[in-house]
Amino acid sequence: MGQKSQLWWDLPAIDTFELNKAIYEIPSKKYSDTLNELVELLEVGKLLNTQVRRLSLGQRMRLELIAALLHSPKVLFLDEPTIGLDVVAQQKVRDFIYEYNKKHSATIILTSHNMEDLLDLARRVIVIDKGGLLFDGVLGDLVGQFAKEKIIKIYLSKHADLKRLDEIGKVIKINYPLVVMSVAREASAVAAAEILQNFPIADLTIEEESIESIIVRVFKGEIIKKKS
Amino acid sequence: MNKYIEIFKISYTQEFAYKLSFIMWRVRNVIQIFVAFYLWDTIFYFSGRELFGYDRSRILSYFFGLIFIKALVLSARAQDVAGDIARGEIMNYLLKPVNYFKYWLVRDFSSKTLNIVFALIESVVLFLIFKPPIFLQTDMVQIAFFILSIVIAVLIYFLLLFSVNSIPFWAPELGWGGHFLVTVIIVEFLSGSLFPLDILPYNLQNFLSYTPFPYLIFFPLQIYLGKIKGLVVIKGILVSVTWIIFLWYFMNRIWKSGLKAYQAYGR
């Protein structure tokens, strides 16, 4: 599901559902139970009888999901299920996928360039580039293995000689009063203490490198393929 | 079986989604027949005149019969297959427990049902306007052959359309070309829906009788009008059934290699 629509464009979505019911030979009782459950979860009760072409993309995607799930598949391939959706709709689709996975213990494979999808849903992450496998493992491992650095964000309370910061770590960005720098993971606590002692600091946070930037580095080849 | 009933139903609903478009398609059909009808009516106006083996009542029956035959044979949905392939939407059906050929056959069938209902209404109205002398076939053998030839025509057209609509497997944007070729040039001209084919030179007629096209429209009408009988009919049926077998084999071949070439791209 995703890029290829299966709903009949000129008809209300309920007609497609009825068709799928017949094609997959779903018993009536099970069909109406599943449909009611899905409709409730995705909050589309009012949309069932609207001609599909009159729906917004987000509404349509949720109905597409129902069409794909009526026969309770055990394996689900989702191709960019959140592409082009607004934030609210994205969240609805994501919450739904999560619930569905928990309830039916179905295997879900989804492709996405939306990192929120990854963070919220993915247990296992596979990064592919030009037909090659770059990473395959748990999301936590991707971060743990490759995020060798932590990001320290500092808000200065007044001007200071920032050259000395270079001794502590790598300065990424200076946009007074904000300074962003990265330090080795193990040294982050020491570095933070040192900064607090030697600089006029209004605020300081230590953050993980963002998942986007890790993946960017994976693609750039900074992270070498796991030995097979 | 239930699935195909459901496909029939949804396809039927779909035809009605755009009522105006459906009505315009019917109007187009009627106008075509109107024009041909008047033309031939004028030619045969002087009573007792007979041309190309037709008298006035038979030629007018020919064009009246066209309304039904066209509704039965030429109203089809399988021309949408090309779009399905070009847009990659065929994927939806390949993944489902449903036979794609039967799926379109059922959709054709639903389109035909709808069209035949309208054809009935139209012909009653036209009959009341023109009050033409209509030739009624009473020989049961001829009628049985007529029905058989209609079934053959429906199958030939389905197989032709399906084969031509497989072009987008290799050339995604060429679907319209094939459709144009089949519907406009071949079907309108060579099937006998503009004029009875037996006004053509004999050699050409003879040649055409070995192609599948006259069997779409001309052949069934000839049987109905009793212009061909017995052995000639049987020969025609043999030729057309051979075409069905060949086209069936051909379509399967195309389809198999098409699916191999298919890469599920799409817009």
Interface residues (C-beta under 8 A of the other chain):
Chain A: Q3 K4 S5 Q6 W8 D10 L11 D15 T16 E18 L19 N20 K21 A22 I23 Y24 E25 Q51
Chain B: N2 K3 I5 E6 I7 K9 I10 T13 Q14 A17 Y18 G88 E89 M91 N92 K96 P97 V98 G266
